[in-house]
Amino acid sequence: MNTHTDPIPRKLKTLLAALSLGLLALGLASCAAKPGKLVVQAAPETSASPAGCVGENAKPAIDCAKSPSAAFDQNGRLWAVWTQGETVYVNHSNDLGHTFSAAVAVNPVAEPVEASGEARPKIALSKAGAIYVAWTKRLSKPHSGHIRFSRSLDGGKTFTAPVQINSDTSETAHRFESLAVNDRDYIYLAWIDKRDKVAIERSGGGYTGAALYFTYSSDGGRSFHPEKKIADHVCECCRLAMKIEAKKFPVILWRQVFDGQIRDHALTRFTAKDQPGPIQRISNDHWKLDGCPQHGPALSITPQGDYYAAWFTDGDARKGLFVSGSQDHGKTFSPPVGFGHTPQAGHADLLADGQSVHLTWKEFDGKKTVLLTQYSSDGGLSWSAPHALAETAGDSDHPAMLAYQGHHYVAWQTQADGFRLLALGD
């Protein structure tokens, strides 16, 4: 085991400030040496920040933050994790995001933190009330980092000293972490890792993409078991999607680099607490790209065990945003159904509960970004018309879906309005 000692030493009203929309739907920022091949119309970029968010005396506030993540606890309290400067903060809201408690610093020593649309700090909450936070500490070499973890056992008043999760200490990529906790308080972390690529290329070999690694804690985050590799040749710059099935084991969805630089999607379902199952290909879009889409998938699992996935592609077989479902634990998926109005649609999230499935995404029309939603009441067999939930003329973050006691929400950070939790009216 990688044993971490746990000394326990430390409100959120801040979110985005300058998250560029330039890579909205097809966002092909090159995180590899070779650029992407698509050119898309970008939203206007601006360096302006909300009043009070700039300067040395700027106070921590979620409206000044970058790329927050949020989650409800069992009592309906909304918790958020975000960064401002080189500090990770946590705070909570008792009124659905209208007001937030004072921000509590997670890392007492400032460090560079990954905070962008695809890579952001994560938060997970245990049934017992523990708060778990993970993020990527950026290193000096481009696209390199280490996975960090901290926890609070006193309701977010203080957090343990951050620990490094990946045992490999080389200055390479350990990034795009995903965090989840099950009903037994087992904490799972998965991330994209380039240690094997570095080793193979050092010996003269070739290696496409990166690897997918995971670890877990069976003692509430006091220690983590040695990490294991799940897959080679994972797309190196797209977020992962990890959810807990039946309150027990993880299911992970990611963009895989198949033969011929085809960047479609793959999934694994754990068959035991420490055992990923067979890798299943879930999309056959045939997106050939020698570059970085920076456009990871979304995953939701119903209490009944049905899977729903959403993703973006620019493949030969299909282009745009698509949603698909599985009723056999990911072994097979239904034919993909497209959604979204324009080529500028992207960065979708979804949430399924029983037969209801909610989608959210954003589209740029050349002047403004519109946040849209769509709904199915029959497990994805039919869909409502798209509904415009909000819009902004400035920078905005990727939307994220949340639910509490049958009510569904979209969390969206914009430069103009800060953090908003938008109710879907169900």
PEWOTA-V946372 format. One record per residue. N is the residue number from 1. SS is DSSP state (H for helix, E for strand, C for the rest). PHI is phi in radians with two decimals (none if undefined). OMEGA is omega in radians with two decimals (NA if undefined). Layout:
# PEWOTA-V946372
n->[N & N]
ss->[SS & SS]
phi->[PHI & PHI]
omega->[OMEGA & OMEGA]
This chain:
# PEWOTA-V946372
n->[1 & 2 & 3 & 4 & 5 & 6 & 7 & 8 & 9 & 10 & 11 & 12 & 13 & 14 & 15 & 16 & 17 & 18 & 19 & 20 & 21 & 22 & 23 & 24 & 25 & 26 & 27 & 28 & 29 & 30 & 31 & 32 & 33 & 34 & 35 & 36 & 37 & 38 & 39 & 40 & 41 & 42 & 43 & 44 & 45 & 46 & 47 & 48 & 49 & 50 & 51 & 52 & 53 & 54 & 55 & 56 & 57 & 58 & 59 & 60 & 61 & 62 & 63 & 64 & 65 & 66 & 67 & 68 & 69 & 70 & 71 & 72 & 73 & 74 & 75 & 76 & 77 & 78 & 79 & 80 & 81 & 82 & 83 & 84 & 85 & 86 & 87 & 88 & 89 & 90 & 91 & 92 & 93 & 94 & 95 & 96 & 97 & 98 & 99 & 100 & 101 & 102 & 103 & 104 & 105 & 106 & 107 & 108 & 109 & 110 & 111 & 112 & 113 & 114 & 115 & 116 & 117 & 118 & 119 & 120 & 121 & 122 & 123 & 124 & 125 & 126 & 127 & 128 & 129 & 130 & 131 & 132 & 133 & 134 & 135 & 136 & 137 & 138 & 139 & 140 & 141 & 142 & 143 & 144 & 145 & 146 & 147 & 148 & 149 & 150 & 151 & 152 & 153 & 154 & 155 & 156 & 157 & 158 & 159 & 160 & 161 & 162 & 163 & 164 & 165 & 166 & 167 & 168 & 169 & 170 & 171 & 172 & 173 & 174 & 175 & 176 & 177 & 178 & 179 & 180 & 181 & 182 & 183 & 184 & 185 & 186 & 187 & 188 & 189 & 190 & 191 & 192 & 193 & 194 & 195 & 196 & 197 & 198 & 199 & 200 & 201 & 202 & 203 & 204 & 205 & 206 & 207 & 208 & 209 & 210 & 211 & 212 & 213 & 214 & 215 & 216 & 217 & 218 & 219 & 220 & 221 & 222 & 223 & 224 & 225 & 226 & 227 & 228 & 229 & 230 & 231 & 232 & 233 & 234 & 235 & 236 & 237 & 238 & 239 & 240 & 241 & 242 & 243 & 244 & 245 & 246 & 247 & 248 & 249 & 250 & 251 & 252 & 253 & 254 & 255 & 256 & 257 & 258 & 259 & 260 & 261 & 262 & 263 & 264 & 265 & 266 & 267 & 268 & 269 & 270 & 271 & 272 & 273 & 274 & 275 & 276 & 277 & 278 & 279 & 280 & 281 & 282 & 283 & 284 & 285 & 286 & 287 & 288 & 289 & 290 & 291 & 292 & 293 & 294 & 295 & 296 & 297 & 298 & 299 & 300 & 301 & 302 & 303 & 304 & 305 & 306 & 307 & 308 & 309 & 310 & 311 & 312 & 313 & 314 & 315 & 316 & 317 & 318 & 319 & 320 & 321 & 322 & 323 & 324 & 325 & 326 & 327 & 328 & 329 & 330 & 331 & 332 & 333 & 334 & 335 & 336 & 337 & 338 & 339 & 340 & 341 & 342 & 343 & 344 & 345 & 346 & 347 & 348 & 349 & 350 & 351 & 352 & 353 & 354 & 355 & 356 & 357 & 358 & 359 & 360 & 361 & 362 & 363 & 364 & 365 & 366 & 367 & 368 & 369 & 370 & 371 & 372 & 373 & 374 & 375 & 376 & 377 & 378 & 379 & 380 & 381 & 382 & 383 & 384 & 385 & 386 & 387 & 388 & 389 & 390 & 391 & 392 & 393 & 394 & 395 & 396 & 397 & 398 & 399 & 400 & 401 & 402 & 403 & 404 & 405 & 406 & 407 & 408 & 409 & 410 & 411 & 412 & 413 & 414 & 415 & 416 & 417 & 418 & 419 & 420 & 421 & 422 & 423 & 424 & 425 & 426]
ss->[C & E & E & C & C & C & C & E & C & C & C & C & C & E & C & C & C & C & C & C & C & C & C & C & C & C & C & C & C & C & C & C & C & C & C & C & C & C & C & C & C & C & C & C & C & C & C & C & C & C & C & C & C & C & C & C & C & C & C & C & C & E & C & C & C & E & E & E & E & E & E & E & C & C & C & C & C & E & E & E & E & E & E & E & C & C & E & E & E & E & E & E & E & C & C & C & C & C & C & C & C & C & C & E & E & C & C & C & C & C & C & C & E & C & C & C & C & C & C & C & C & E & E & E & E & C & C & C & C & C & E & E & E & E & E & E & E & E & C & C & C & C & C & C & E & E & E & E & E & E & E & E & C & C & C & C & C & C & C & E & C & C & E & E & C & C & C & C & C & C & C & C & C & E & E & E & E & E & E & E & E & C & C & C & C & C & E & E & E & E & E & E & E & C & H & H & H & H & H & H & H & H & C & C & C & C & C & C & C & E & E & E & E & E & E & E & E & C & C & C & C & C & E & E & C & C & C & E & E & E & E & E & E & E & C & C & C & C & C & C & E & E & E & E & E & C & C & C & E & E & E & E & E & E & E & E & E & E & C & C & C & E & E & E & E & E & E & E & E & E & E & E & C & C & E & E & E & E & E & E & E & C & C & C & C & C & C & E & C & C & C & C & C & C & C & C & C & E & E & E & E & C & C & C & C & C & E & E & E & E & E & E & E & E & C & C & C & C & E & E & E & E & E & E & E & E & C & C & C & C & C & C & C & C & C & C & E & E & E & C & C & C & C & C & E & E & E & E & E & E & E & E & E & C & C & E & E & E & E & E & E & E & E & E & C & C & C & C & E & E & E & E & E & E & E & E & C & C & C & C & C & C & C & C & C & C & E & E & E & E & E & E & C & C & C & E & C & C & C & E & E & E & E & E & C & C & E & E & E & E & E & E & E & E & C & C & C & E & E & E & E & E & E & C & C & C]
phi->[none & -1.53 & -1.52 & -2.04 & -1.27 & -2.33 & -1.24 & -1.78 & -1.76 & -2.10 & none & -2.27 & -2.64 & -2.57 & -2.41 & -1.59 & 2.60 & -2.68 & -1.72 & -1.18 & -1.58 & -1.00 & -1.88 & -1.05 & -1.67 & -1.83 & -0.27 & -2.00 & -1.35 & -1.45 & -1.76 & -1.87 & -1.23 & -1.80 & -1.32 & -1.27 & -1.89 & -1.70 & -2.17 & -2.21 & -1.26 & -1.84 & -1.18 & -1.09 & -1.61 & -2.50 & -1.73 & -1.19 & -2.18 & -1.00 & -0.98 & 1.50 & -1.77 & -2.01 & 1.68 & -1.13 & -1.67 & -1.12 & -1.46 & -1.05 & -2.71 & -1.13 & -1.26 & -1.77 & -1.39 & -1.93 & 0.73 & -1.33 & -2.16 & -2.39 & -2.74 & -1.53 & -1.58 & -1.15 & -1.73 & 1.50 & -1.34 & -1.63 & -1.87 & -2.39 & -2.15 & -2.82 & -2.13 & -2.50 & 1.13 & -1.97 & -2.19 & -1.61 & -2.11 & -2.26 & -2.70 & -2.44 & -2.29 & -1.76 & -2.31 & 1.02 & 1.51 & -1.26 & -2.37 & -2.26 & -1.23 & -1.09 & -1.31 & -1.96 & -1.29 & -1.53 & -1.74 & -1.20 & -1.87 & -1.06 & -2.67 & -1.07 & -2.18 & -1.16 & -2.62 & -2.51 & -0.97 & -1.52 & -2.23 & -2.63 & -1.05 & -2.11 & -2.37 & -2.44 & -2.16 & -1.55 & -1.09 & -1.43 & 1.79 & -1.21 & -2.03 & -1.98 & -2.31 & -2.39 & -2.76 & -1.88 & -1.46 & -1.27 & -1.84 & -1.22 & -1.30 & -0.97 & 1.07 & -2.07 & -3.12 & -2.17 & -1.44 & -2.03 & -2.52 & -2.60 & -2.50 & -2.18 & -1.96 & -2.18 & 1.26 & 1.46 & -1.33 & -2.42 & -2.27 & -1.18 & -1.03 & -1.05 & -2.14 & -1.54 & -1.54 & -1.26 & -1.32 & -1.22 & -1.78 & -1.13 & -1.46 & -2.45 & -1.37 & -2.30 & -2.56 & 0.94 & -1.19 & -2.21 & -2.24 & -2.65 & -2.33 & -1.73 & -1.20 & -1.56 & 1.16 & -1.41 & -1.80 & -1.95 & -2.23 & -2.24 & -2.75 & -1.64 & -2.45 & -1.91 & -1.05 & -1.24 & -1.05 & -1.08 & -1.14 & -1.20 & -1.21 & -1.12 & -1.61 & 1.69 & -1.57 & -2.04 & -2.66 & -1.63 & 1.32 & -2.46 & -1.88 & -1.92 & -2.06 & -2.56 & -2.56 & -2.59 & -2.03 & -1.87 & -2.25 & 1.27 & 1.66 & -1.21 & -2.61 & -2.24 & -1.20 & -0.96 & -1.20 & -2.27 & -1.54 & -1.70 & -2.70 & -1.73 & 1.07 & -1.59 & -0.99 & -1.48 & -2.44 & -2.09 & -1.06 & -1.62 & -2.15 & -2.28 & -2.29 & -1.66 & -1.65 & 0.92 & 1.06 & -2.22 & -2.03 & -1.38 & -2.19 & -2.12 & -2.12 & -2.65 & -1.56 & -1.83 & -1.64 & -1.48 & -0.93 & 1.42 & 1.06 & -1.49 & -1.89 & -1.91 & -2.07 & -2.36 & -2.50 & -2.29 & -2.01 & -1.13 & -1.77 & -2.68 & -1.02 & -2.19 & -2.29 & -1.15 & -1.51 & -1.03 & -1.47 & -1.93 & -1.38 & -1.93 & -2.32 & -2.22 & -1.51 & 1.04 & -1.50 & -1.57 & -2.65 & -1.68 & -3.08 & -2.04 & -1.18 & 0.82 & -2.67 & -1.43 & -1.50 & -2.20 & -2.47 & -2.48 & -2.21 & -1.37 & -1.03 & -1.45 & 1.67 & -1.44 & -1.77 & -2.34 & -2.25 & -2.30 & -2.77 & -1.95 & -2.56 & -2.27 & -1.43 & -1.24 & -1.42 & -2.81 & -2.39 & 2.03 & -1.68 & -2.47 & -2.28 & -2.62 & -2.26 & -2.37 & -1.99 & -2.26 & 1.06 & 1.50 & -1.23 & -2.38 & -2.21 & -1.18 & -0.98 & -1.07 & -1.95 & -1.40 & -2.58 & 1.73 & -1.45 & -2.28 & -1.11 & -1.59 & -1.41 & -3.03 & 0.90 & -1.46 & -2.34 & -2.60 & -2.57 & -2.05 & -2.60 & 1.17 & -1.58 & -1.57 & -2.31 & -1.93 & -2.03 & -2.45 & -2.84 & -2.25 & -2.34 & -1.92 & -1.80 & 1.76 & -2.22 & -2.48 & -1.81 & -1.95 & -1.65 & -2.10 & -2.38 & -2.60 & -2.45 & -2.15 & -1.83 & -2.28 & 1.23 & 1.61 & -1.26 & -2.49 & -2.35 & -1.22 & -1.23 & -1.07 & -2.18 & -1.38 & -1.63 & -2.87 & -2.65 & -2.67 & -1.66 & -1.92 & -1.18 & -2.64 & -1.60 & -1.27 & -1.37 & -2.42 & -1.70 & -2.35 & -2.55 & -2.62 & 0.85 & 1.44 & -1.77 & -1.96 & -2.45 & -2.07 & -1.58 & -2.49 & -1.83 & -2.26 & -1.11 & -1.29 & -2.04 & 1.25 & -1.48 & -2.35 & -1.91 & -1.75 & -1.34 & -1.55 & 1.40 & -1.78]
omega->[2.95 & -3.04 & 3.13 & 3.04 & -2.90 & 3.06 & -3.08 & 3.02 & -2.43 & NA & -2.77 & 2.92 & -3.04 & 3.04 & -2.97 & 2.99 & -3.14 & 3.09 & -3.03 & 3.08 & -3.03 & -3.11 & -2.95 & -2.98 & -3.08 & -3.08 & -3.12 & 3.02 & -3.07 & 3.00 & 2.97 & -3.10 & -3.05 & -3.08 & 3.03 & -3.03 & -3.08 & 3.05 & -3.12 & 3.07 & -3.06 & 3.02 & 3.14 & 3.13 & 3.11 & 3.13 & -3.13 & 3.09 & 3.10 & 3.13 & 3.13 & -3.10 & -3.10 & 3.12 & -3.08 & -3.07 & 3.13 & -3.12 & 3.09 & -3.14 & -3.08 & 3.12 & 3.08 & -2.95 & 3.01 & 2.92 & 3.12 & 2.96 & -3.06 & 3.12 & 3.03 & 2.94 & -3.05 & -3.11 & 3.12 & 3.06 & -3.13 & 3.11 & 3.13 & 3.01 & -3.08 & 3.12 & 2.96 & -2.99 & -3.14 & -3.14 & 3.02 & -3.12 & 3.01 & 2.94 & -3.03 & 3.12 & 3.08 & -3.08 & 3.05 & 3.00 & 3.11 & 3.06 & -3.13 & 3.06 & 3.08 & -3.12 & 3.10 & 3.13 & 3.12 & 3.11 & -3.10 & 3.09 & -3.09 & 3.08 & 3.12 & -3.05 & 3.02 & -3.14 & 3.09 & -3.06 & -3.08 & -3.07 & -3.04 & 3.02 & -3.12 & 3.11 & 3.07 & -3.03 & 3.12 & 3.09 & -3.12 & 3.09 & 3.08 & 3.13 & -3.13 & -3.10 & 3.07 & 3.10 & 3.07 & 3.01 & 3.13 & 3.07 & -3.04 & 3.12 & -3.13 & 3.06 & 3.08 & -3.14 & 3.07 & 3.12 & -3.10 & -3.11 & 3.04 & 3.14 & 3.05 & 3.11 & -3.11 & 3.07 & 3.08 & 3.10 & 3.10 & 3.12 & 3.11 & 3.07 & -3.12 & 3.07 & 3.08 & -3.07 & -3.13 & 3.14 & 3.09 & -3.05 & -3.11 & -3.11 & 3.10 & -3.04 & 2.80 & -2.88 & 3.08 & -3.12 & 3.01 & -2.99 & 3.09 & 3.11 & 3.14 & -3.07 & 3.08 & -3.09 & 2.95 & -3.10 & -3.14 & 3.04 & 3.04 & -3.10 & 3.09 & -2.90 & -3.11 & -3.12 & -3.11 & 3.08 & -3.14 & -3.10 & -3.11 & 3.14 & 3.09 & -3.13 & 3.05 & -3.13 & 3.11 & -3.10 & 3.13 & 3.07 & -3.11 & 3.09 & 3.06 & -3.14 & 3.03 & 2.95 & 3.07 & 3.07 & 3.10 & 3.14 & 3.04 & 3.08 & 3.07 & 3.10 & 3.12 & 3.09 & 3.11 & -3.11 & 3.11 & 3.10 & 3.09 & -3.03 & 2.95 & 3.00 & 3.05 & 3.07 & -2.89 & -3.05 & 3.10 & -3.12 & 3.01 & 2.98 & 3.13 & 3.10 & 3.10 & 3.12 & 3.09 & 3.09 & -2.97 & -3.01 & -3.10 & 2.89 & -3.08 & 3.11 & -3.12 & 3.03 & -3.09 & 3.03 & 3.11 & -3.11 & 3.12 & -3.13 & 3.06 & -3.05 & 3.07 & -2.97 & -3.14 & -3.05 & 2.95 & 3.10 & -3.13 & 3.10 & 3.05 & -3.04 & -3.09 & -3.02 & 3.02 & 3.13 & 3.13 & 3.10 & -3.13 & 3.01 & -3.07 & 3.09 & 3.11 & -3.09 & -3.13 & 3.06 & 3.12 & -3.06 & 3.07 & -3.07 & -3.00 & 3.09 & -3.01 & -3.05 & -3.09 & -3.07 & 3.04 & -3.07 & 3.01 & -3.13 & -3.14 & 3.06 & 3.12 & 3.09 & 3.06 & 3.12 & 2.98 & -3.12 & 3.06 & -3.11 & 3.05 & 3.08 & 2.96 & -3.03 & 3.07 & -3.09 & 3.14 & -3.10 & 3.08 & 3.13 & -3.12 & 3.08 & -3.12 & -3.12 & 3.11 & 3.08 & 3.11 & 3.07 & 3.02 & 3.12 & 3.07 & 3.12 & 3.12 & 3.09 & -3.11 & 3.09 & -3.11 & 3.03 & -3.07 & -3.02 & -2.88 & 3.04 & 3.14 & 3.11 & 3.14 & 3.06 & -3.09 & 2.92 & 3.12 & -3.14 & -3.11 & 3.13 & -3.03 & 3.12 & -3.14 & 3.11 & 3.12 & 3.05 & 2.96 & 3.10 & 3.09 & -3.13 & 3.08 & -3.07 & -3.11 & 3.12 & -3.09 & 3.06 & -3.12 & 3.04 & -3.07 & 3.06 & 3.09 & -2.95 & 3.00 & 3.11 & -3.08 & 3.07 & 3.09 & 3.11 & 3.08 & -3.03 & 3.02 & 2.99 & 3.09 & -3.13 & 3.09 & -3.07 & -3.12 & 3.07 & 3.10 & 3.12 & -3.10 & -3.13 & 3.09 & 3.13 & 3.03 & 3.10 & 3.10 & -3.10 & 3.10 & 3.09 & 3.02 & 3.11 & 3.06 & 3.10 & -3.05 & -3.07 & 2.97 & 3.03 & -3.10 & 3.10 & 3.06 & 3.12 & -3.07 & -2.98 & -3.11 & -3.09 & 3.06 & 2.99 & -2.98 & -3.12 & 3.12 & 3.02 & 3.14 & NA]
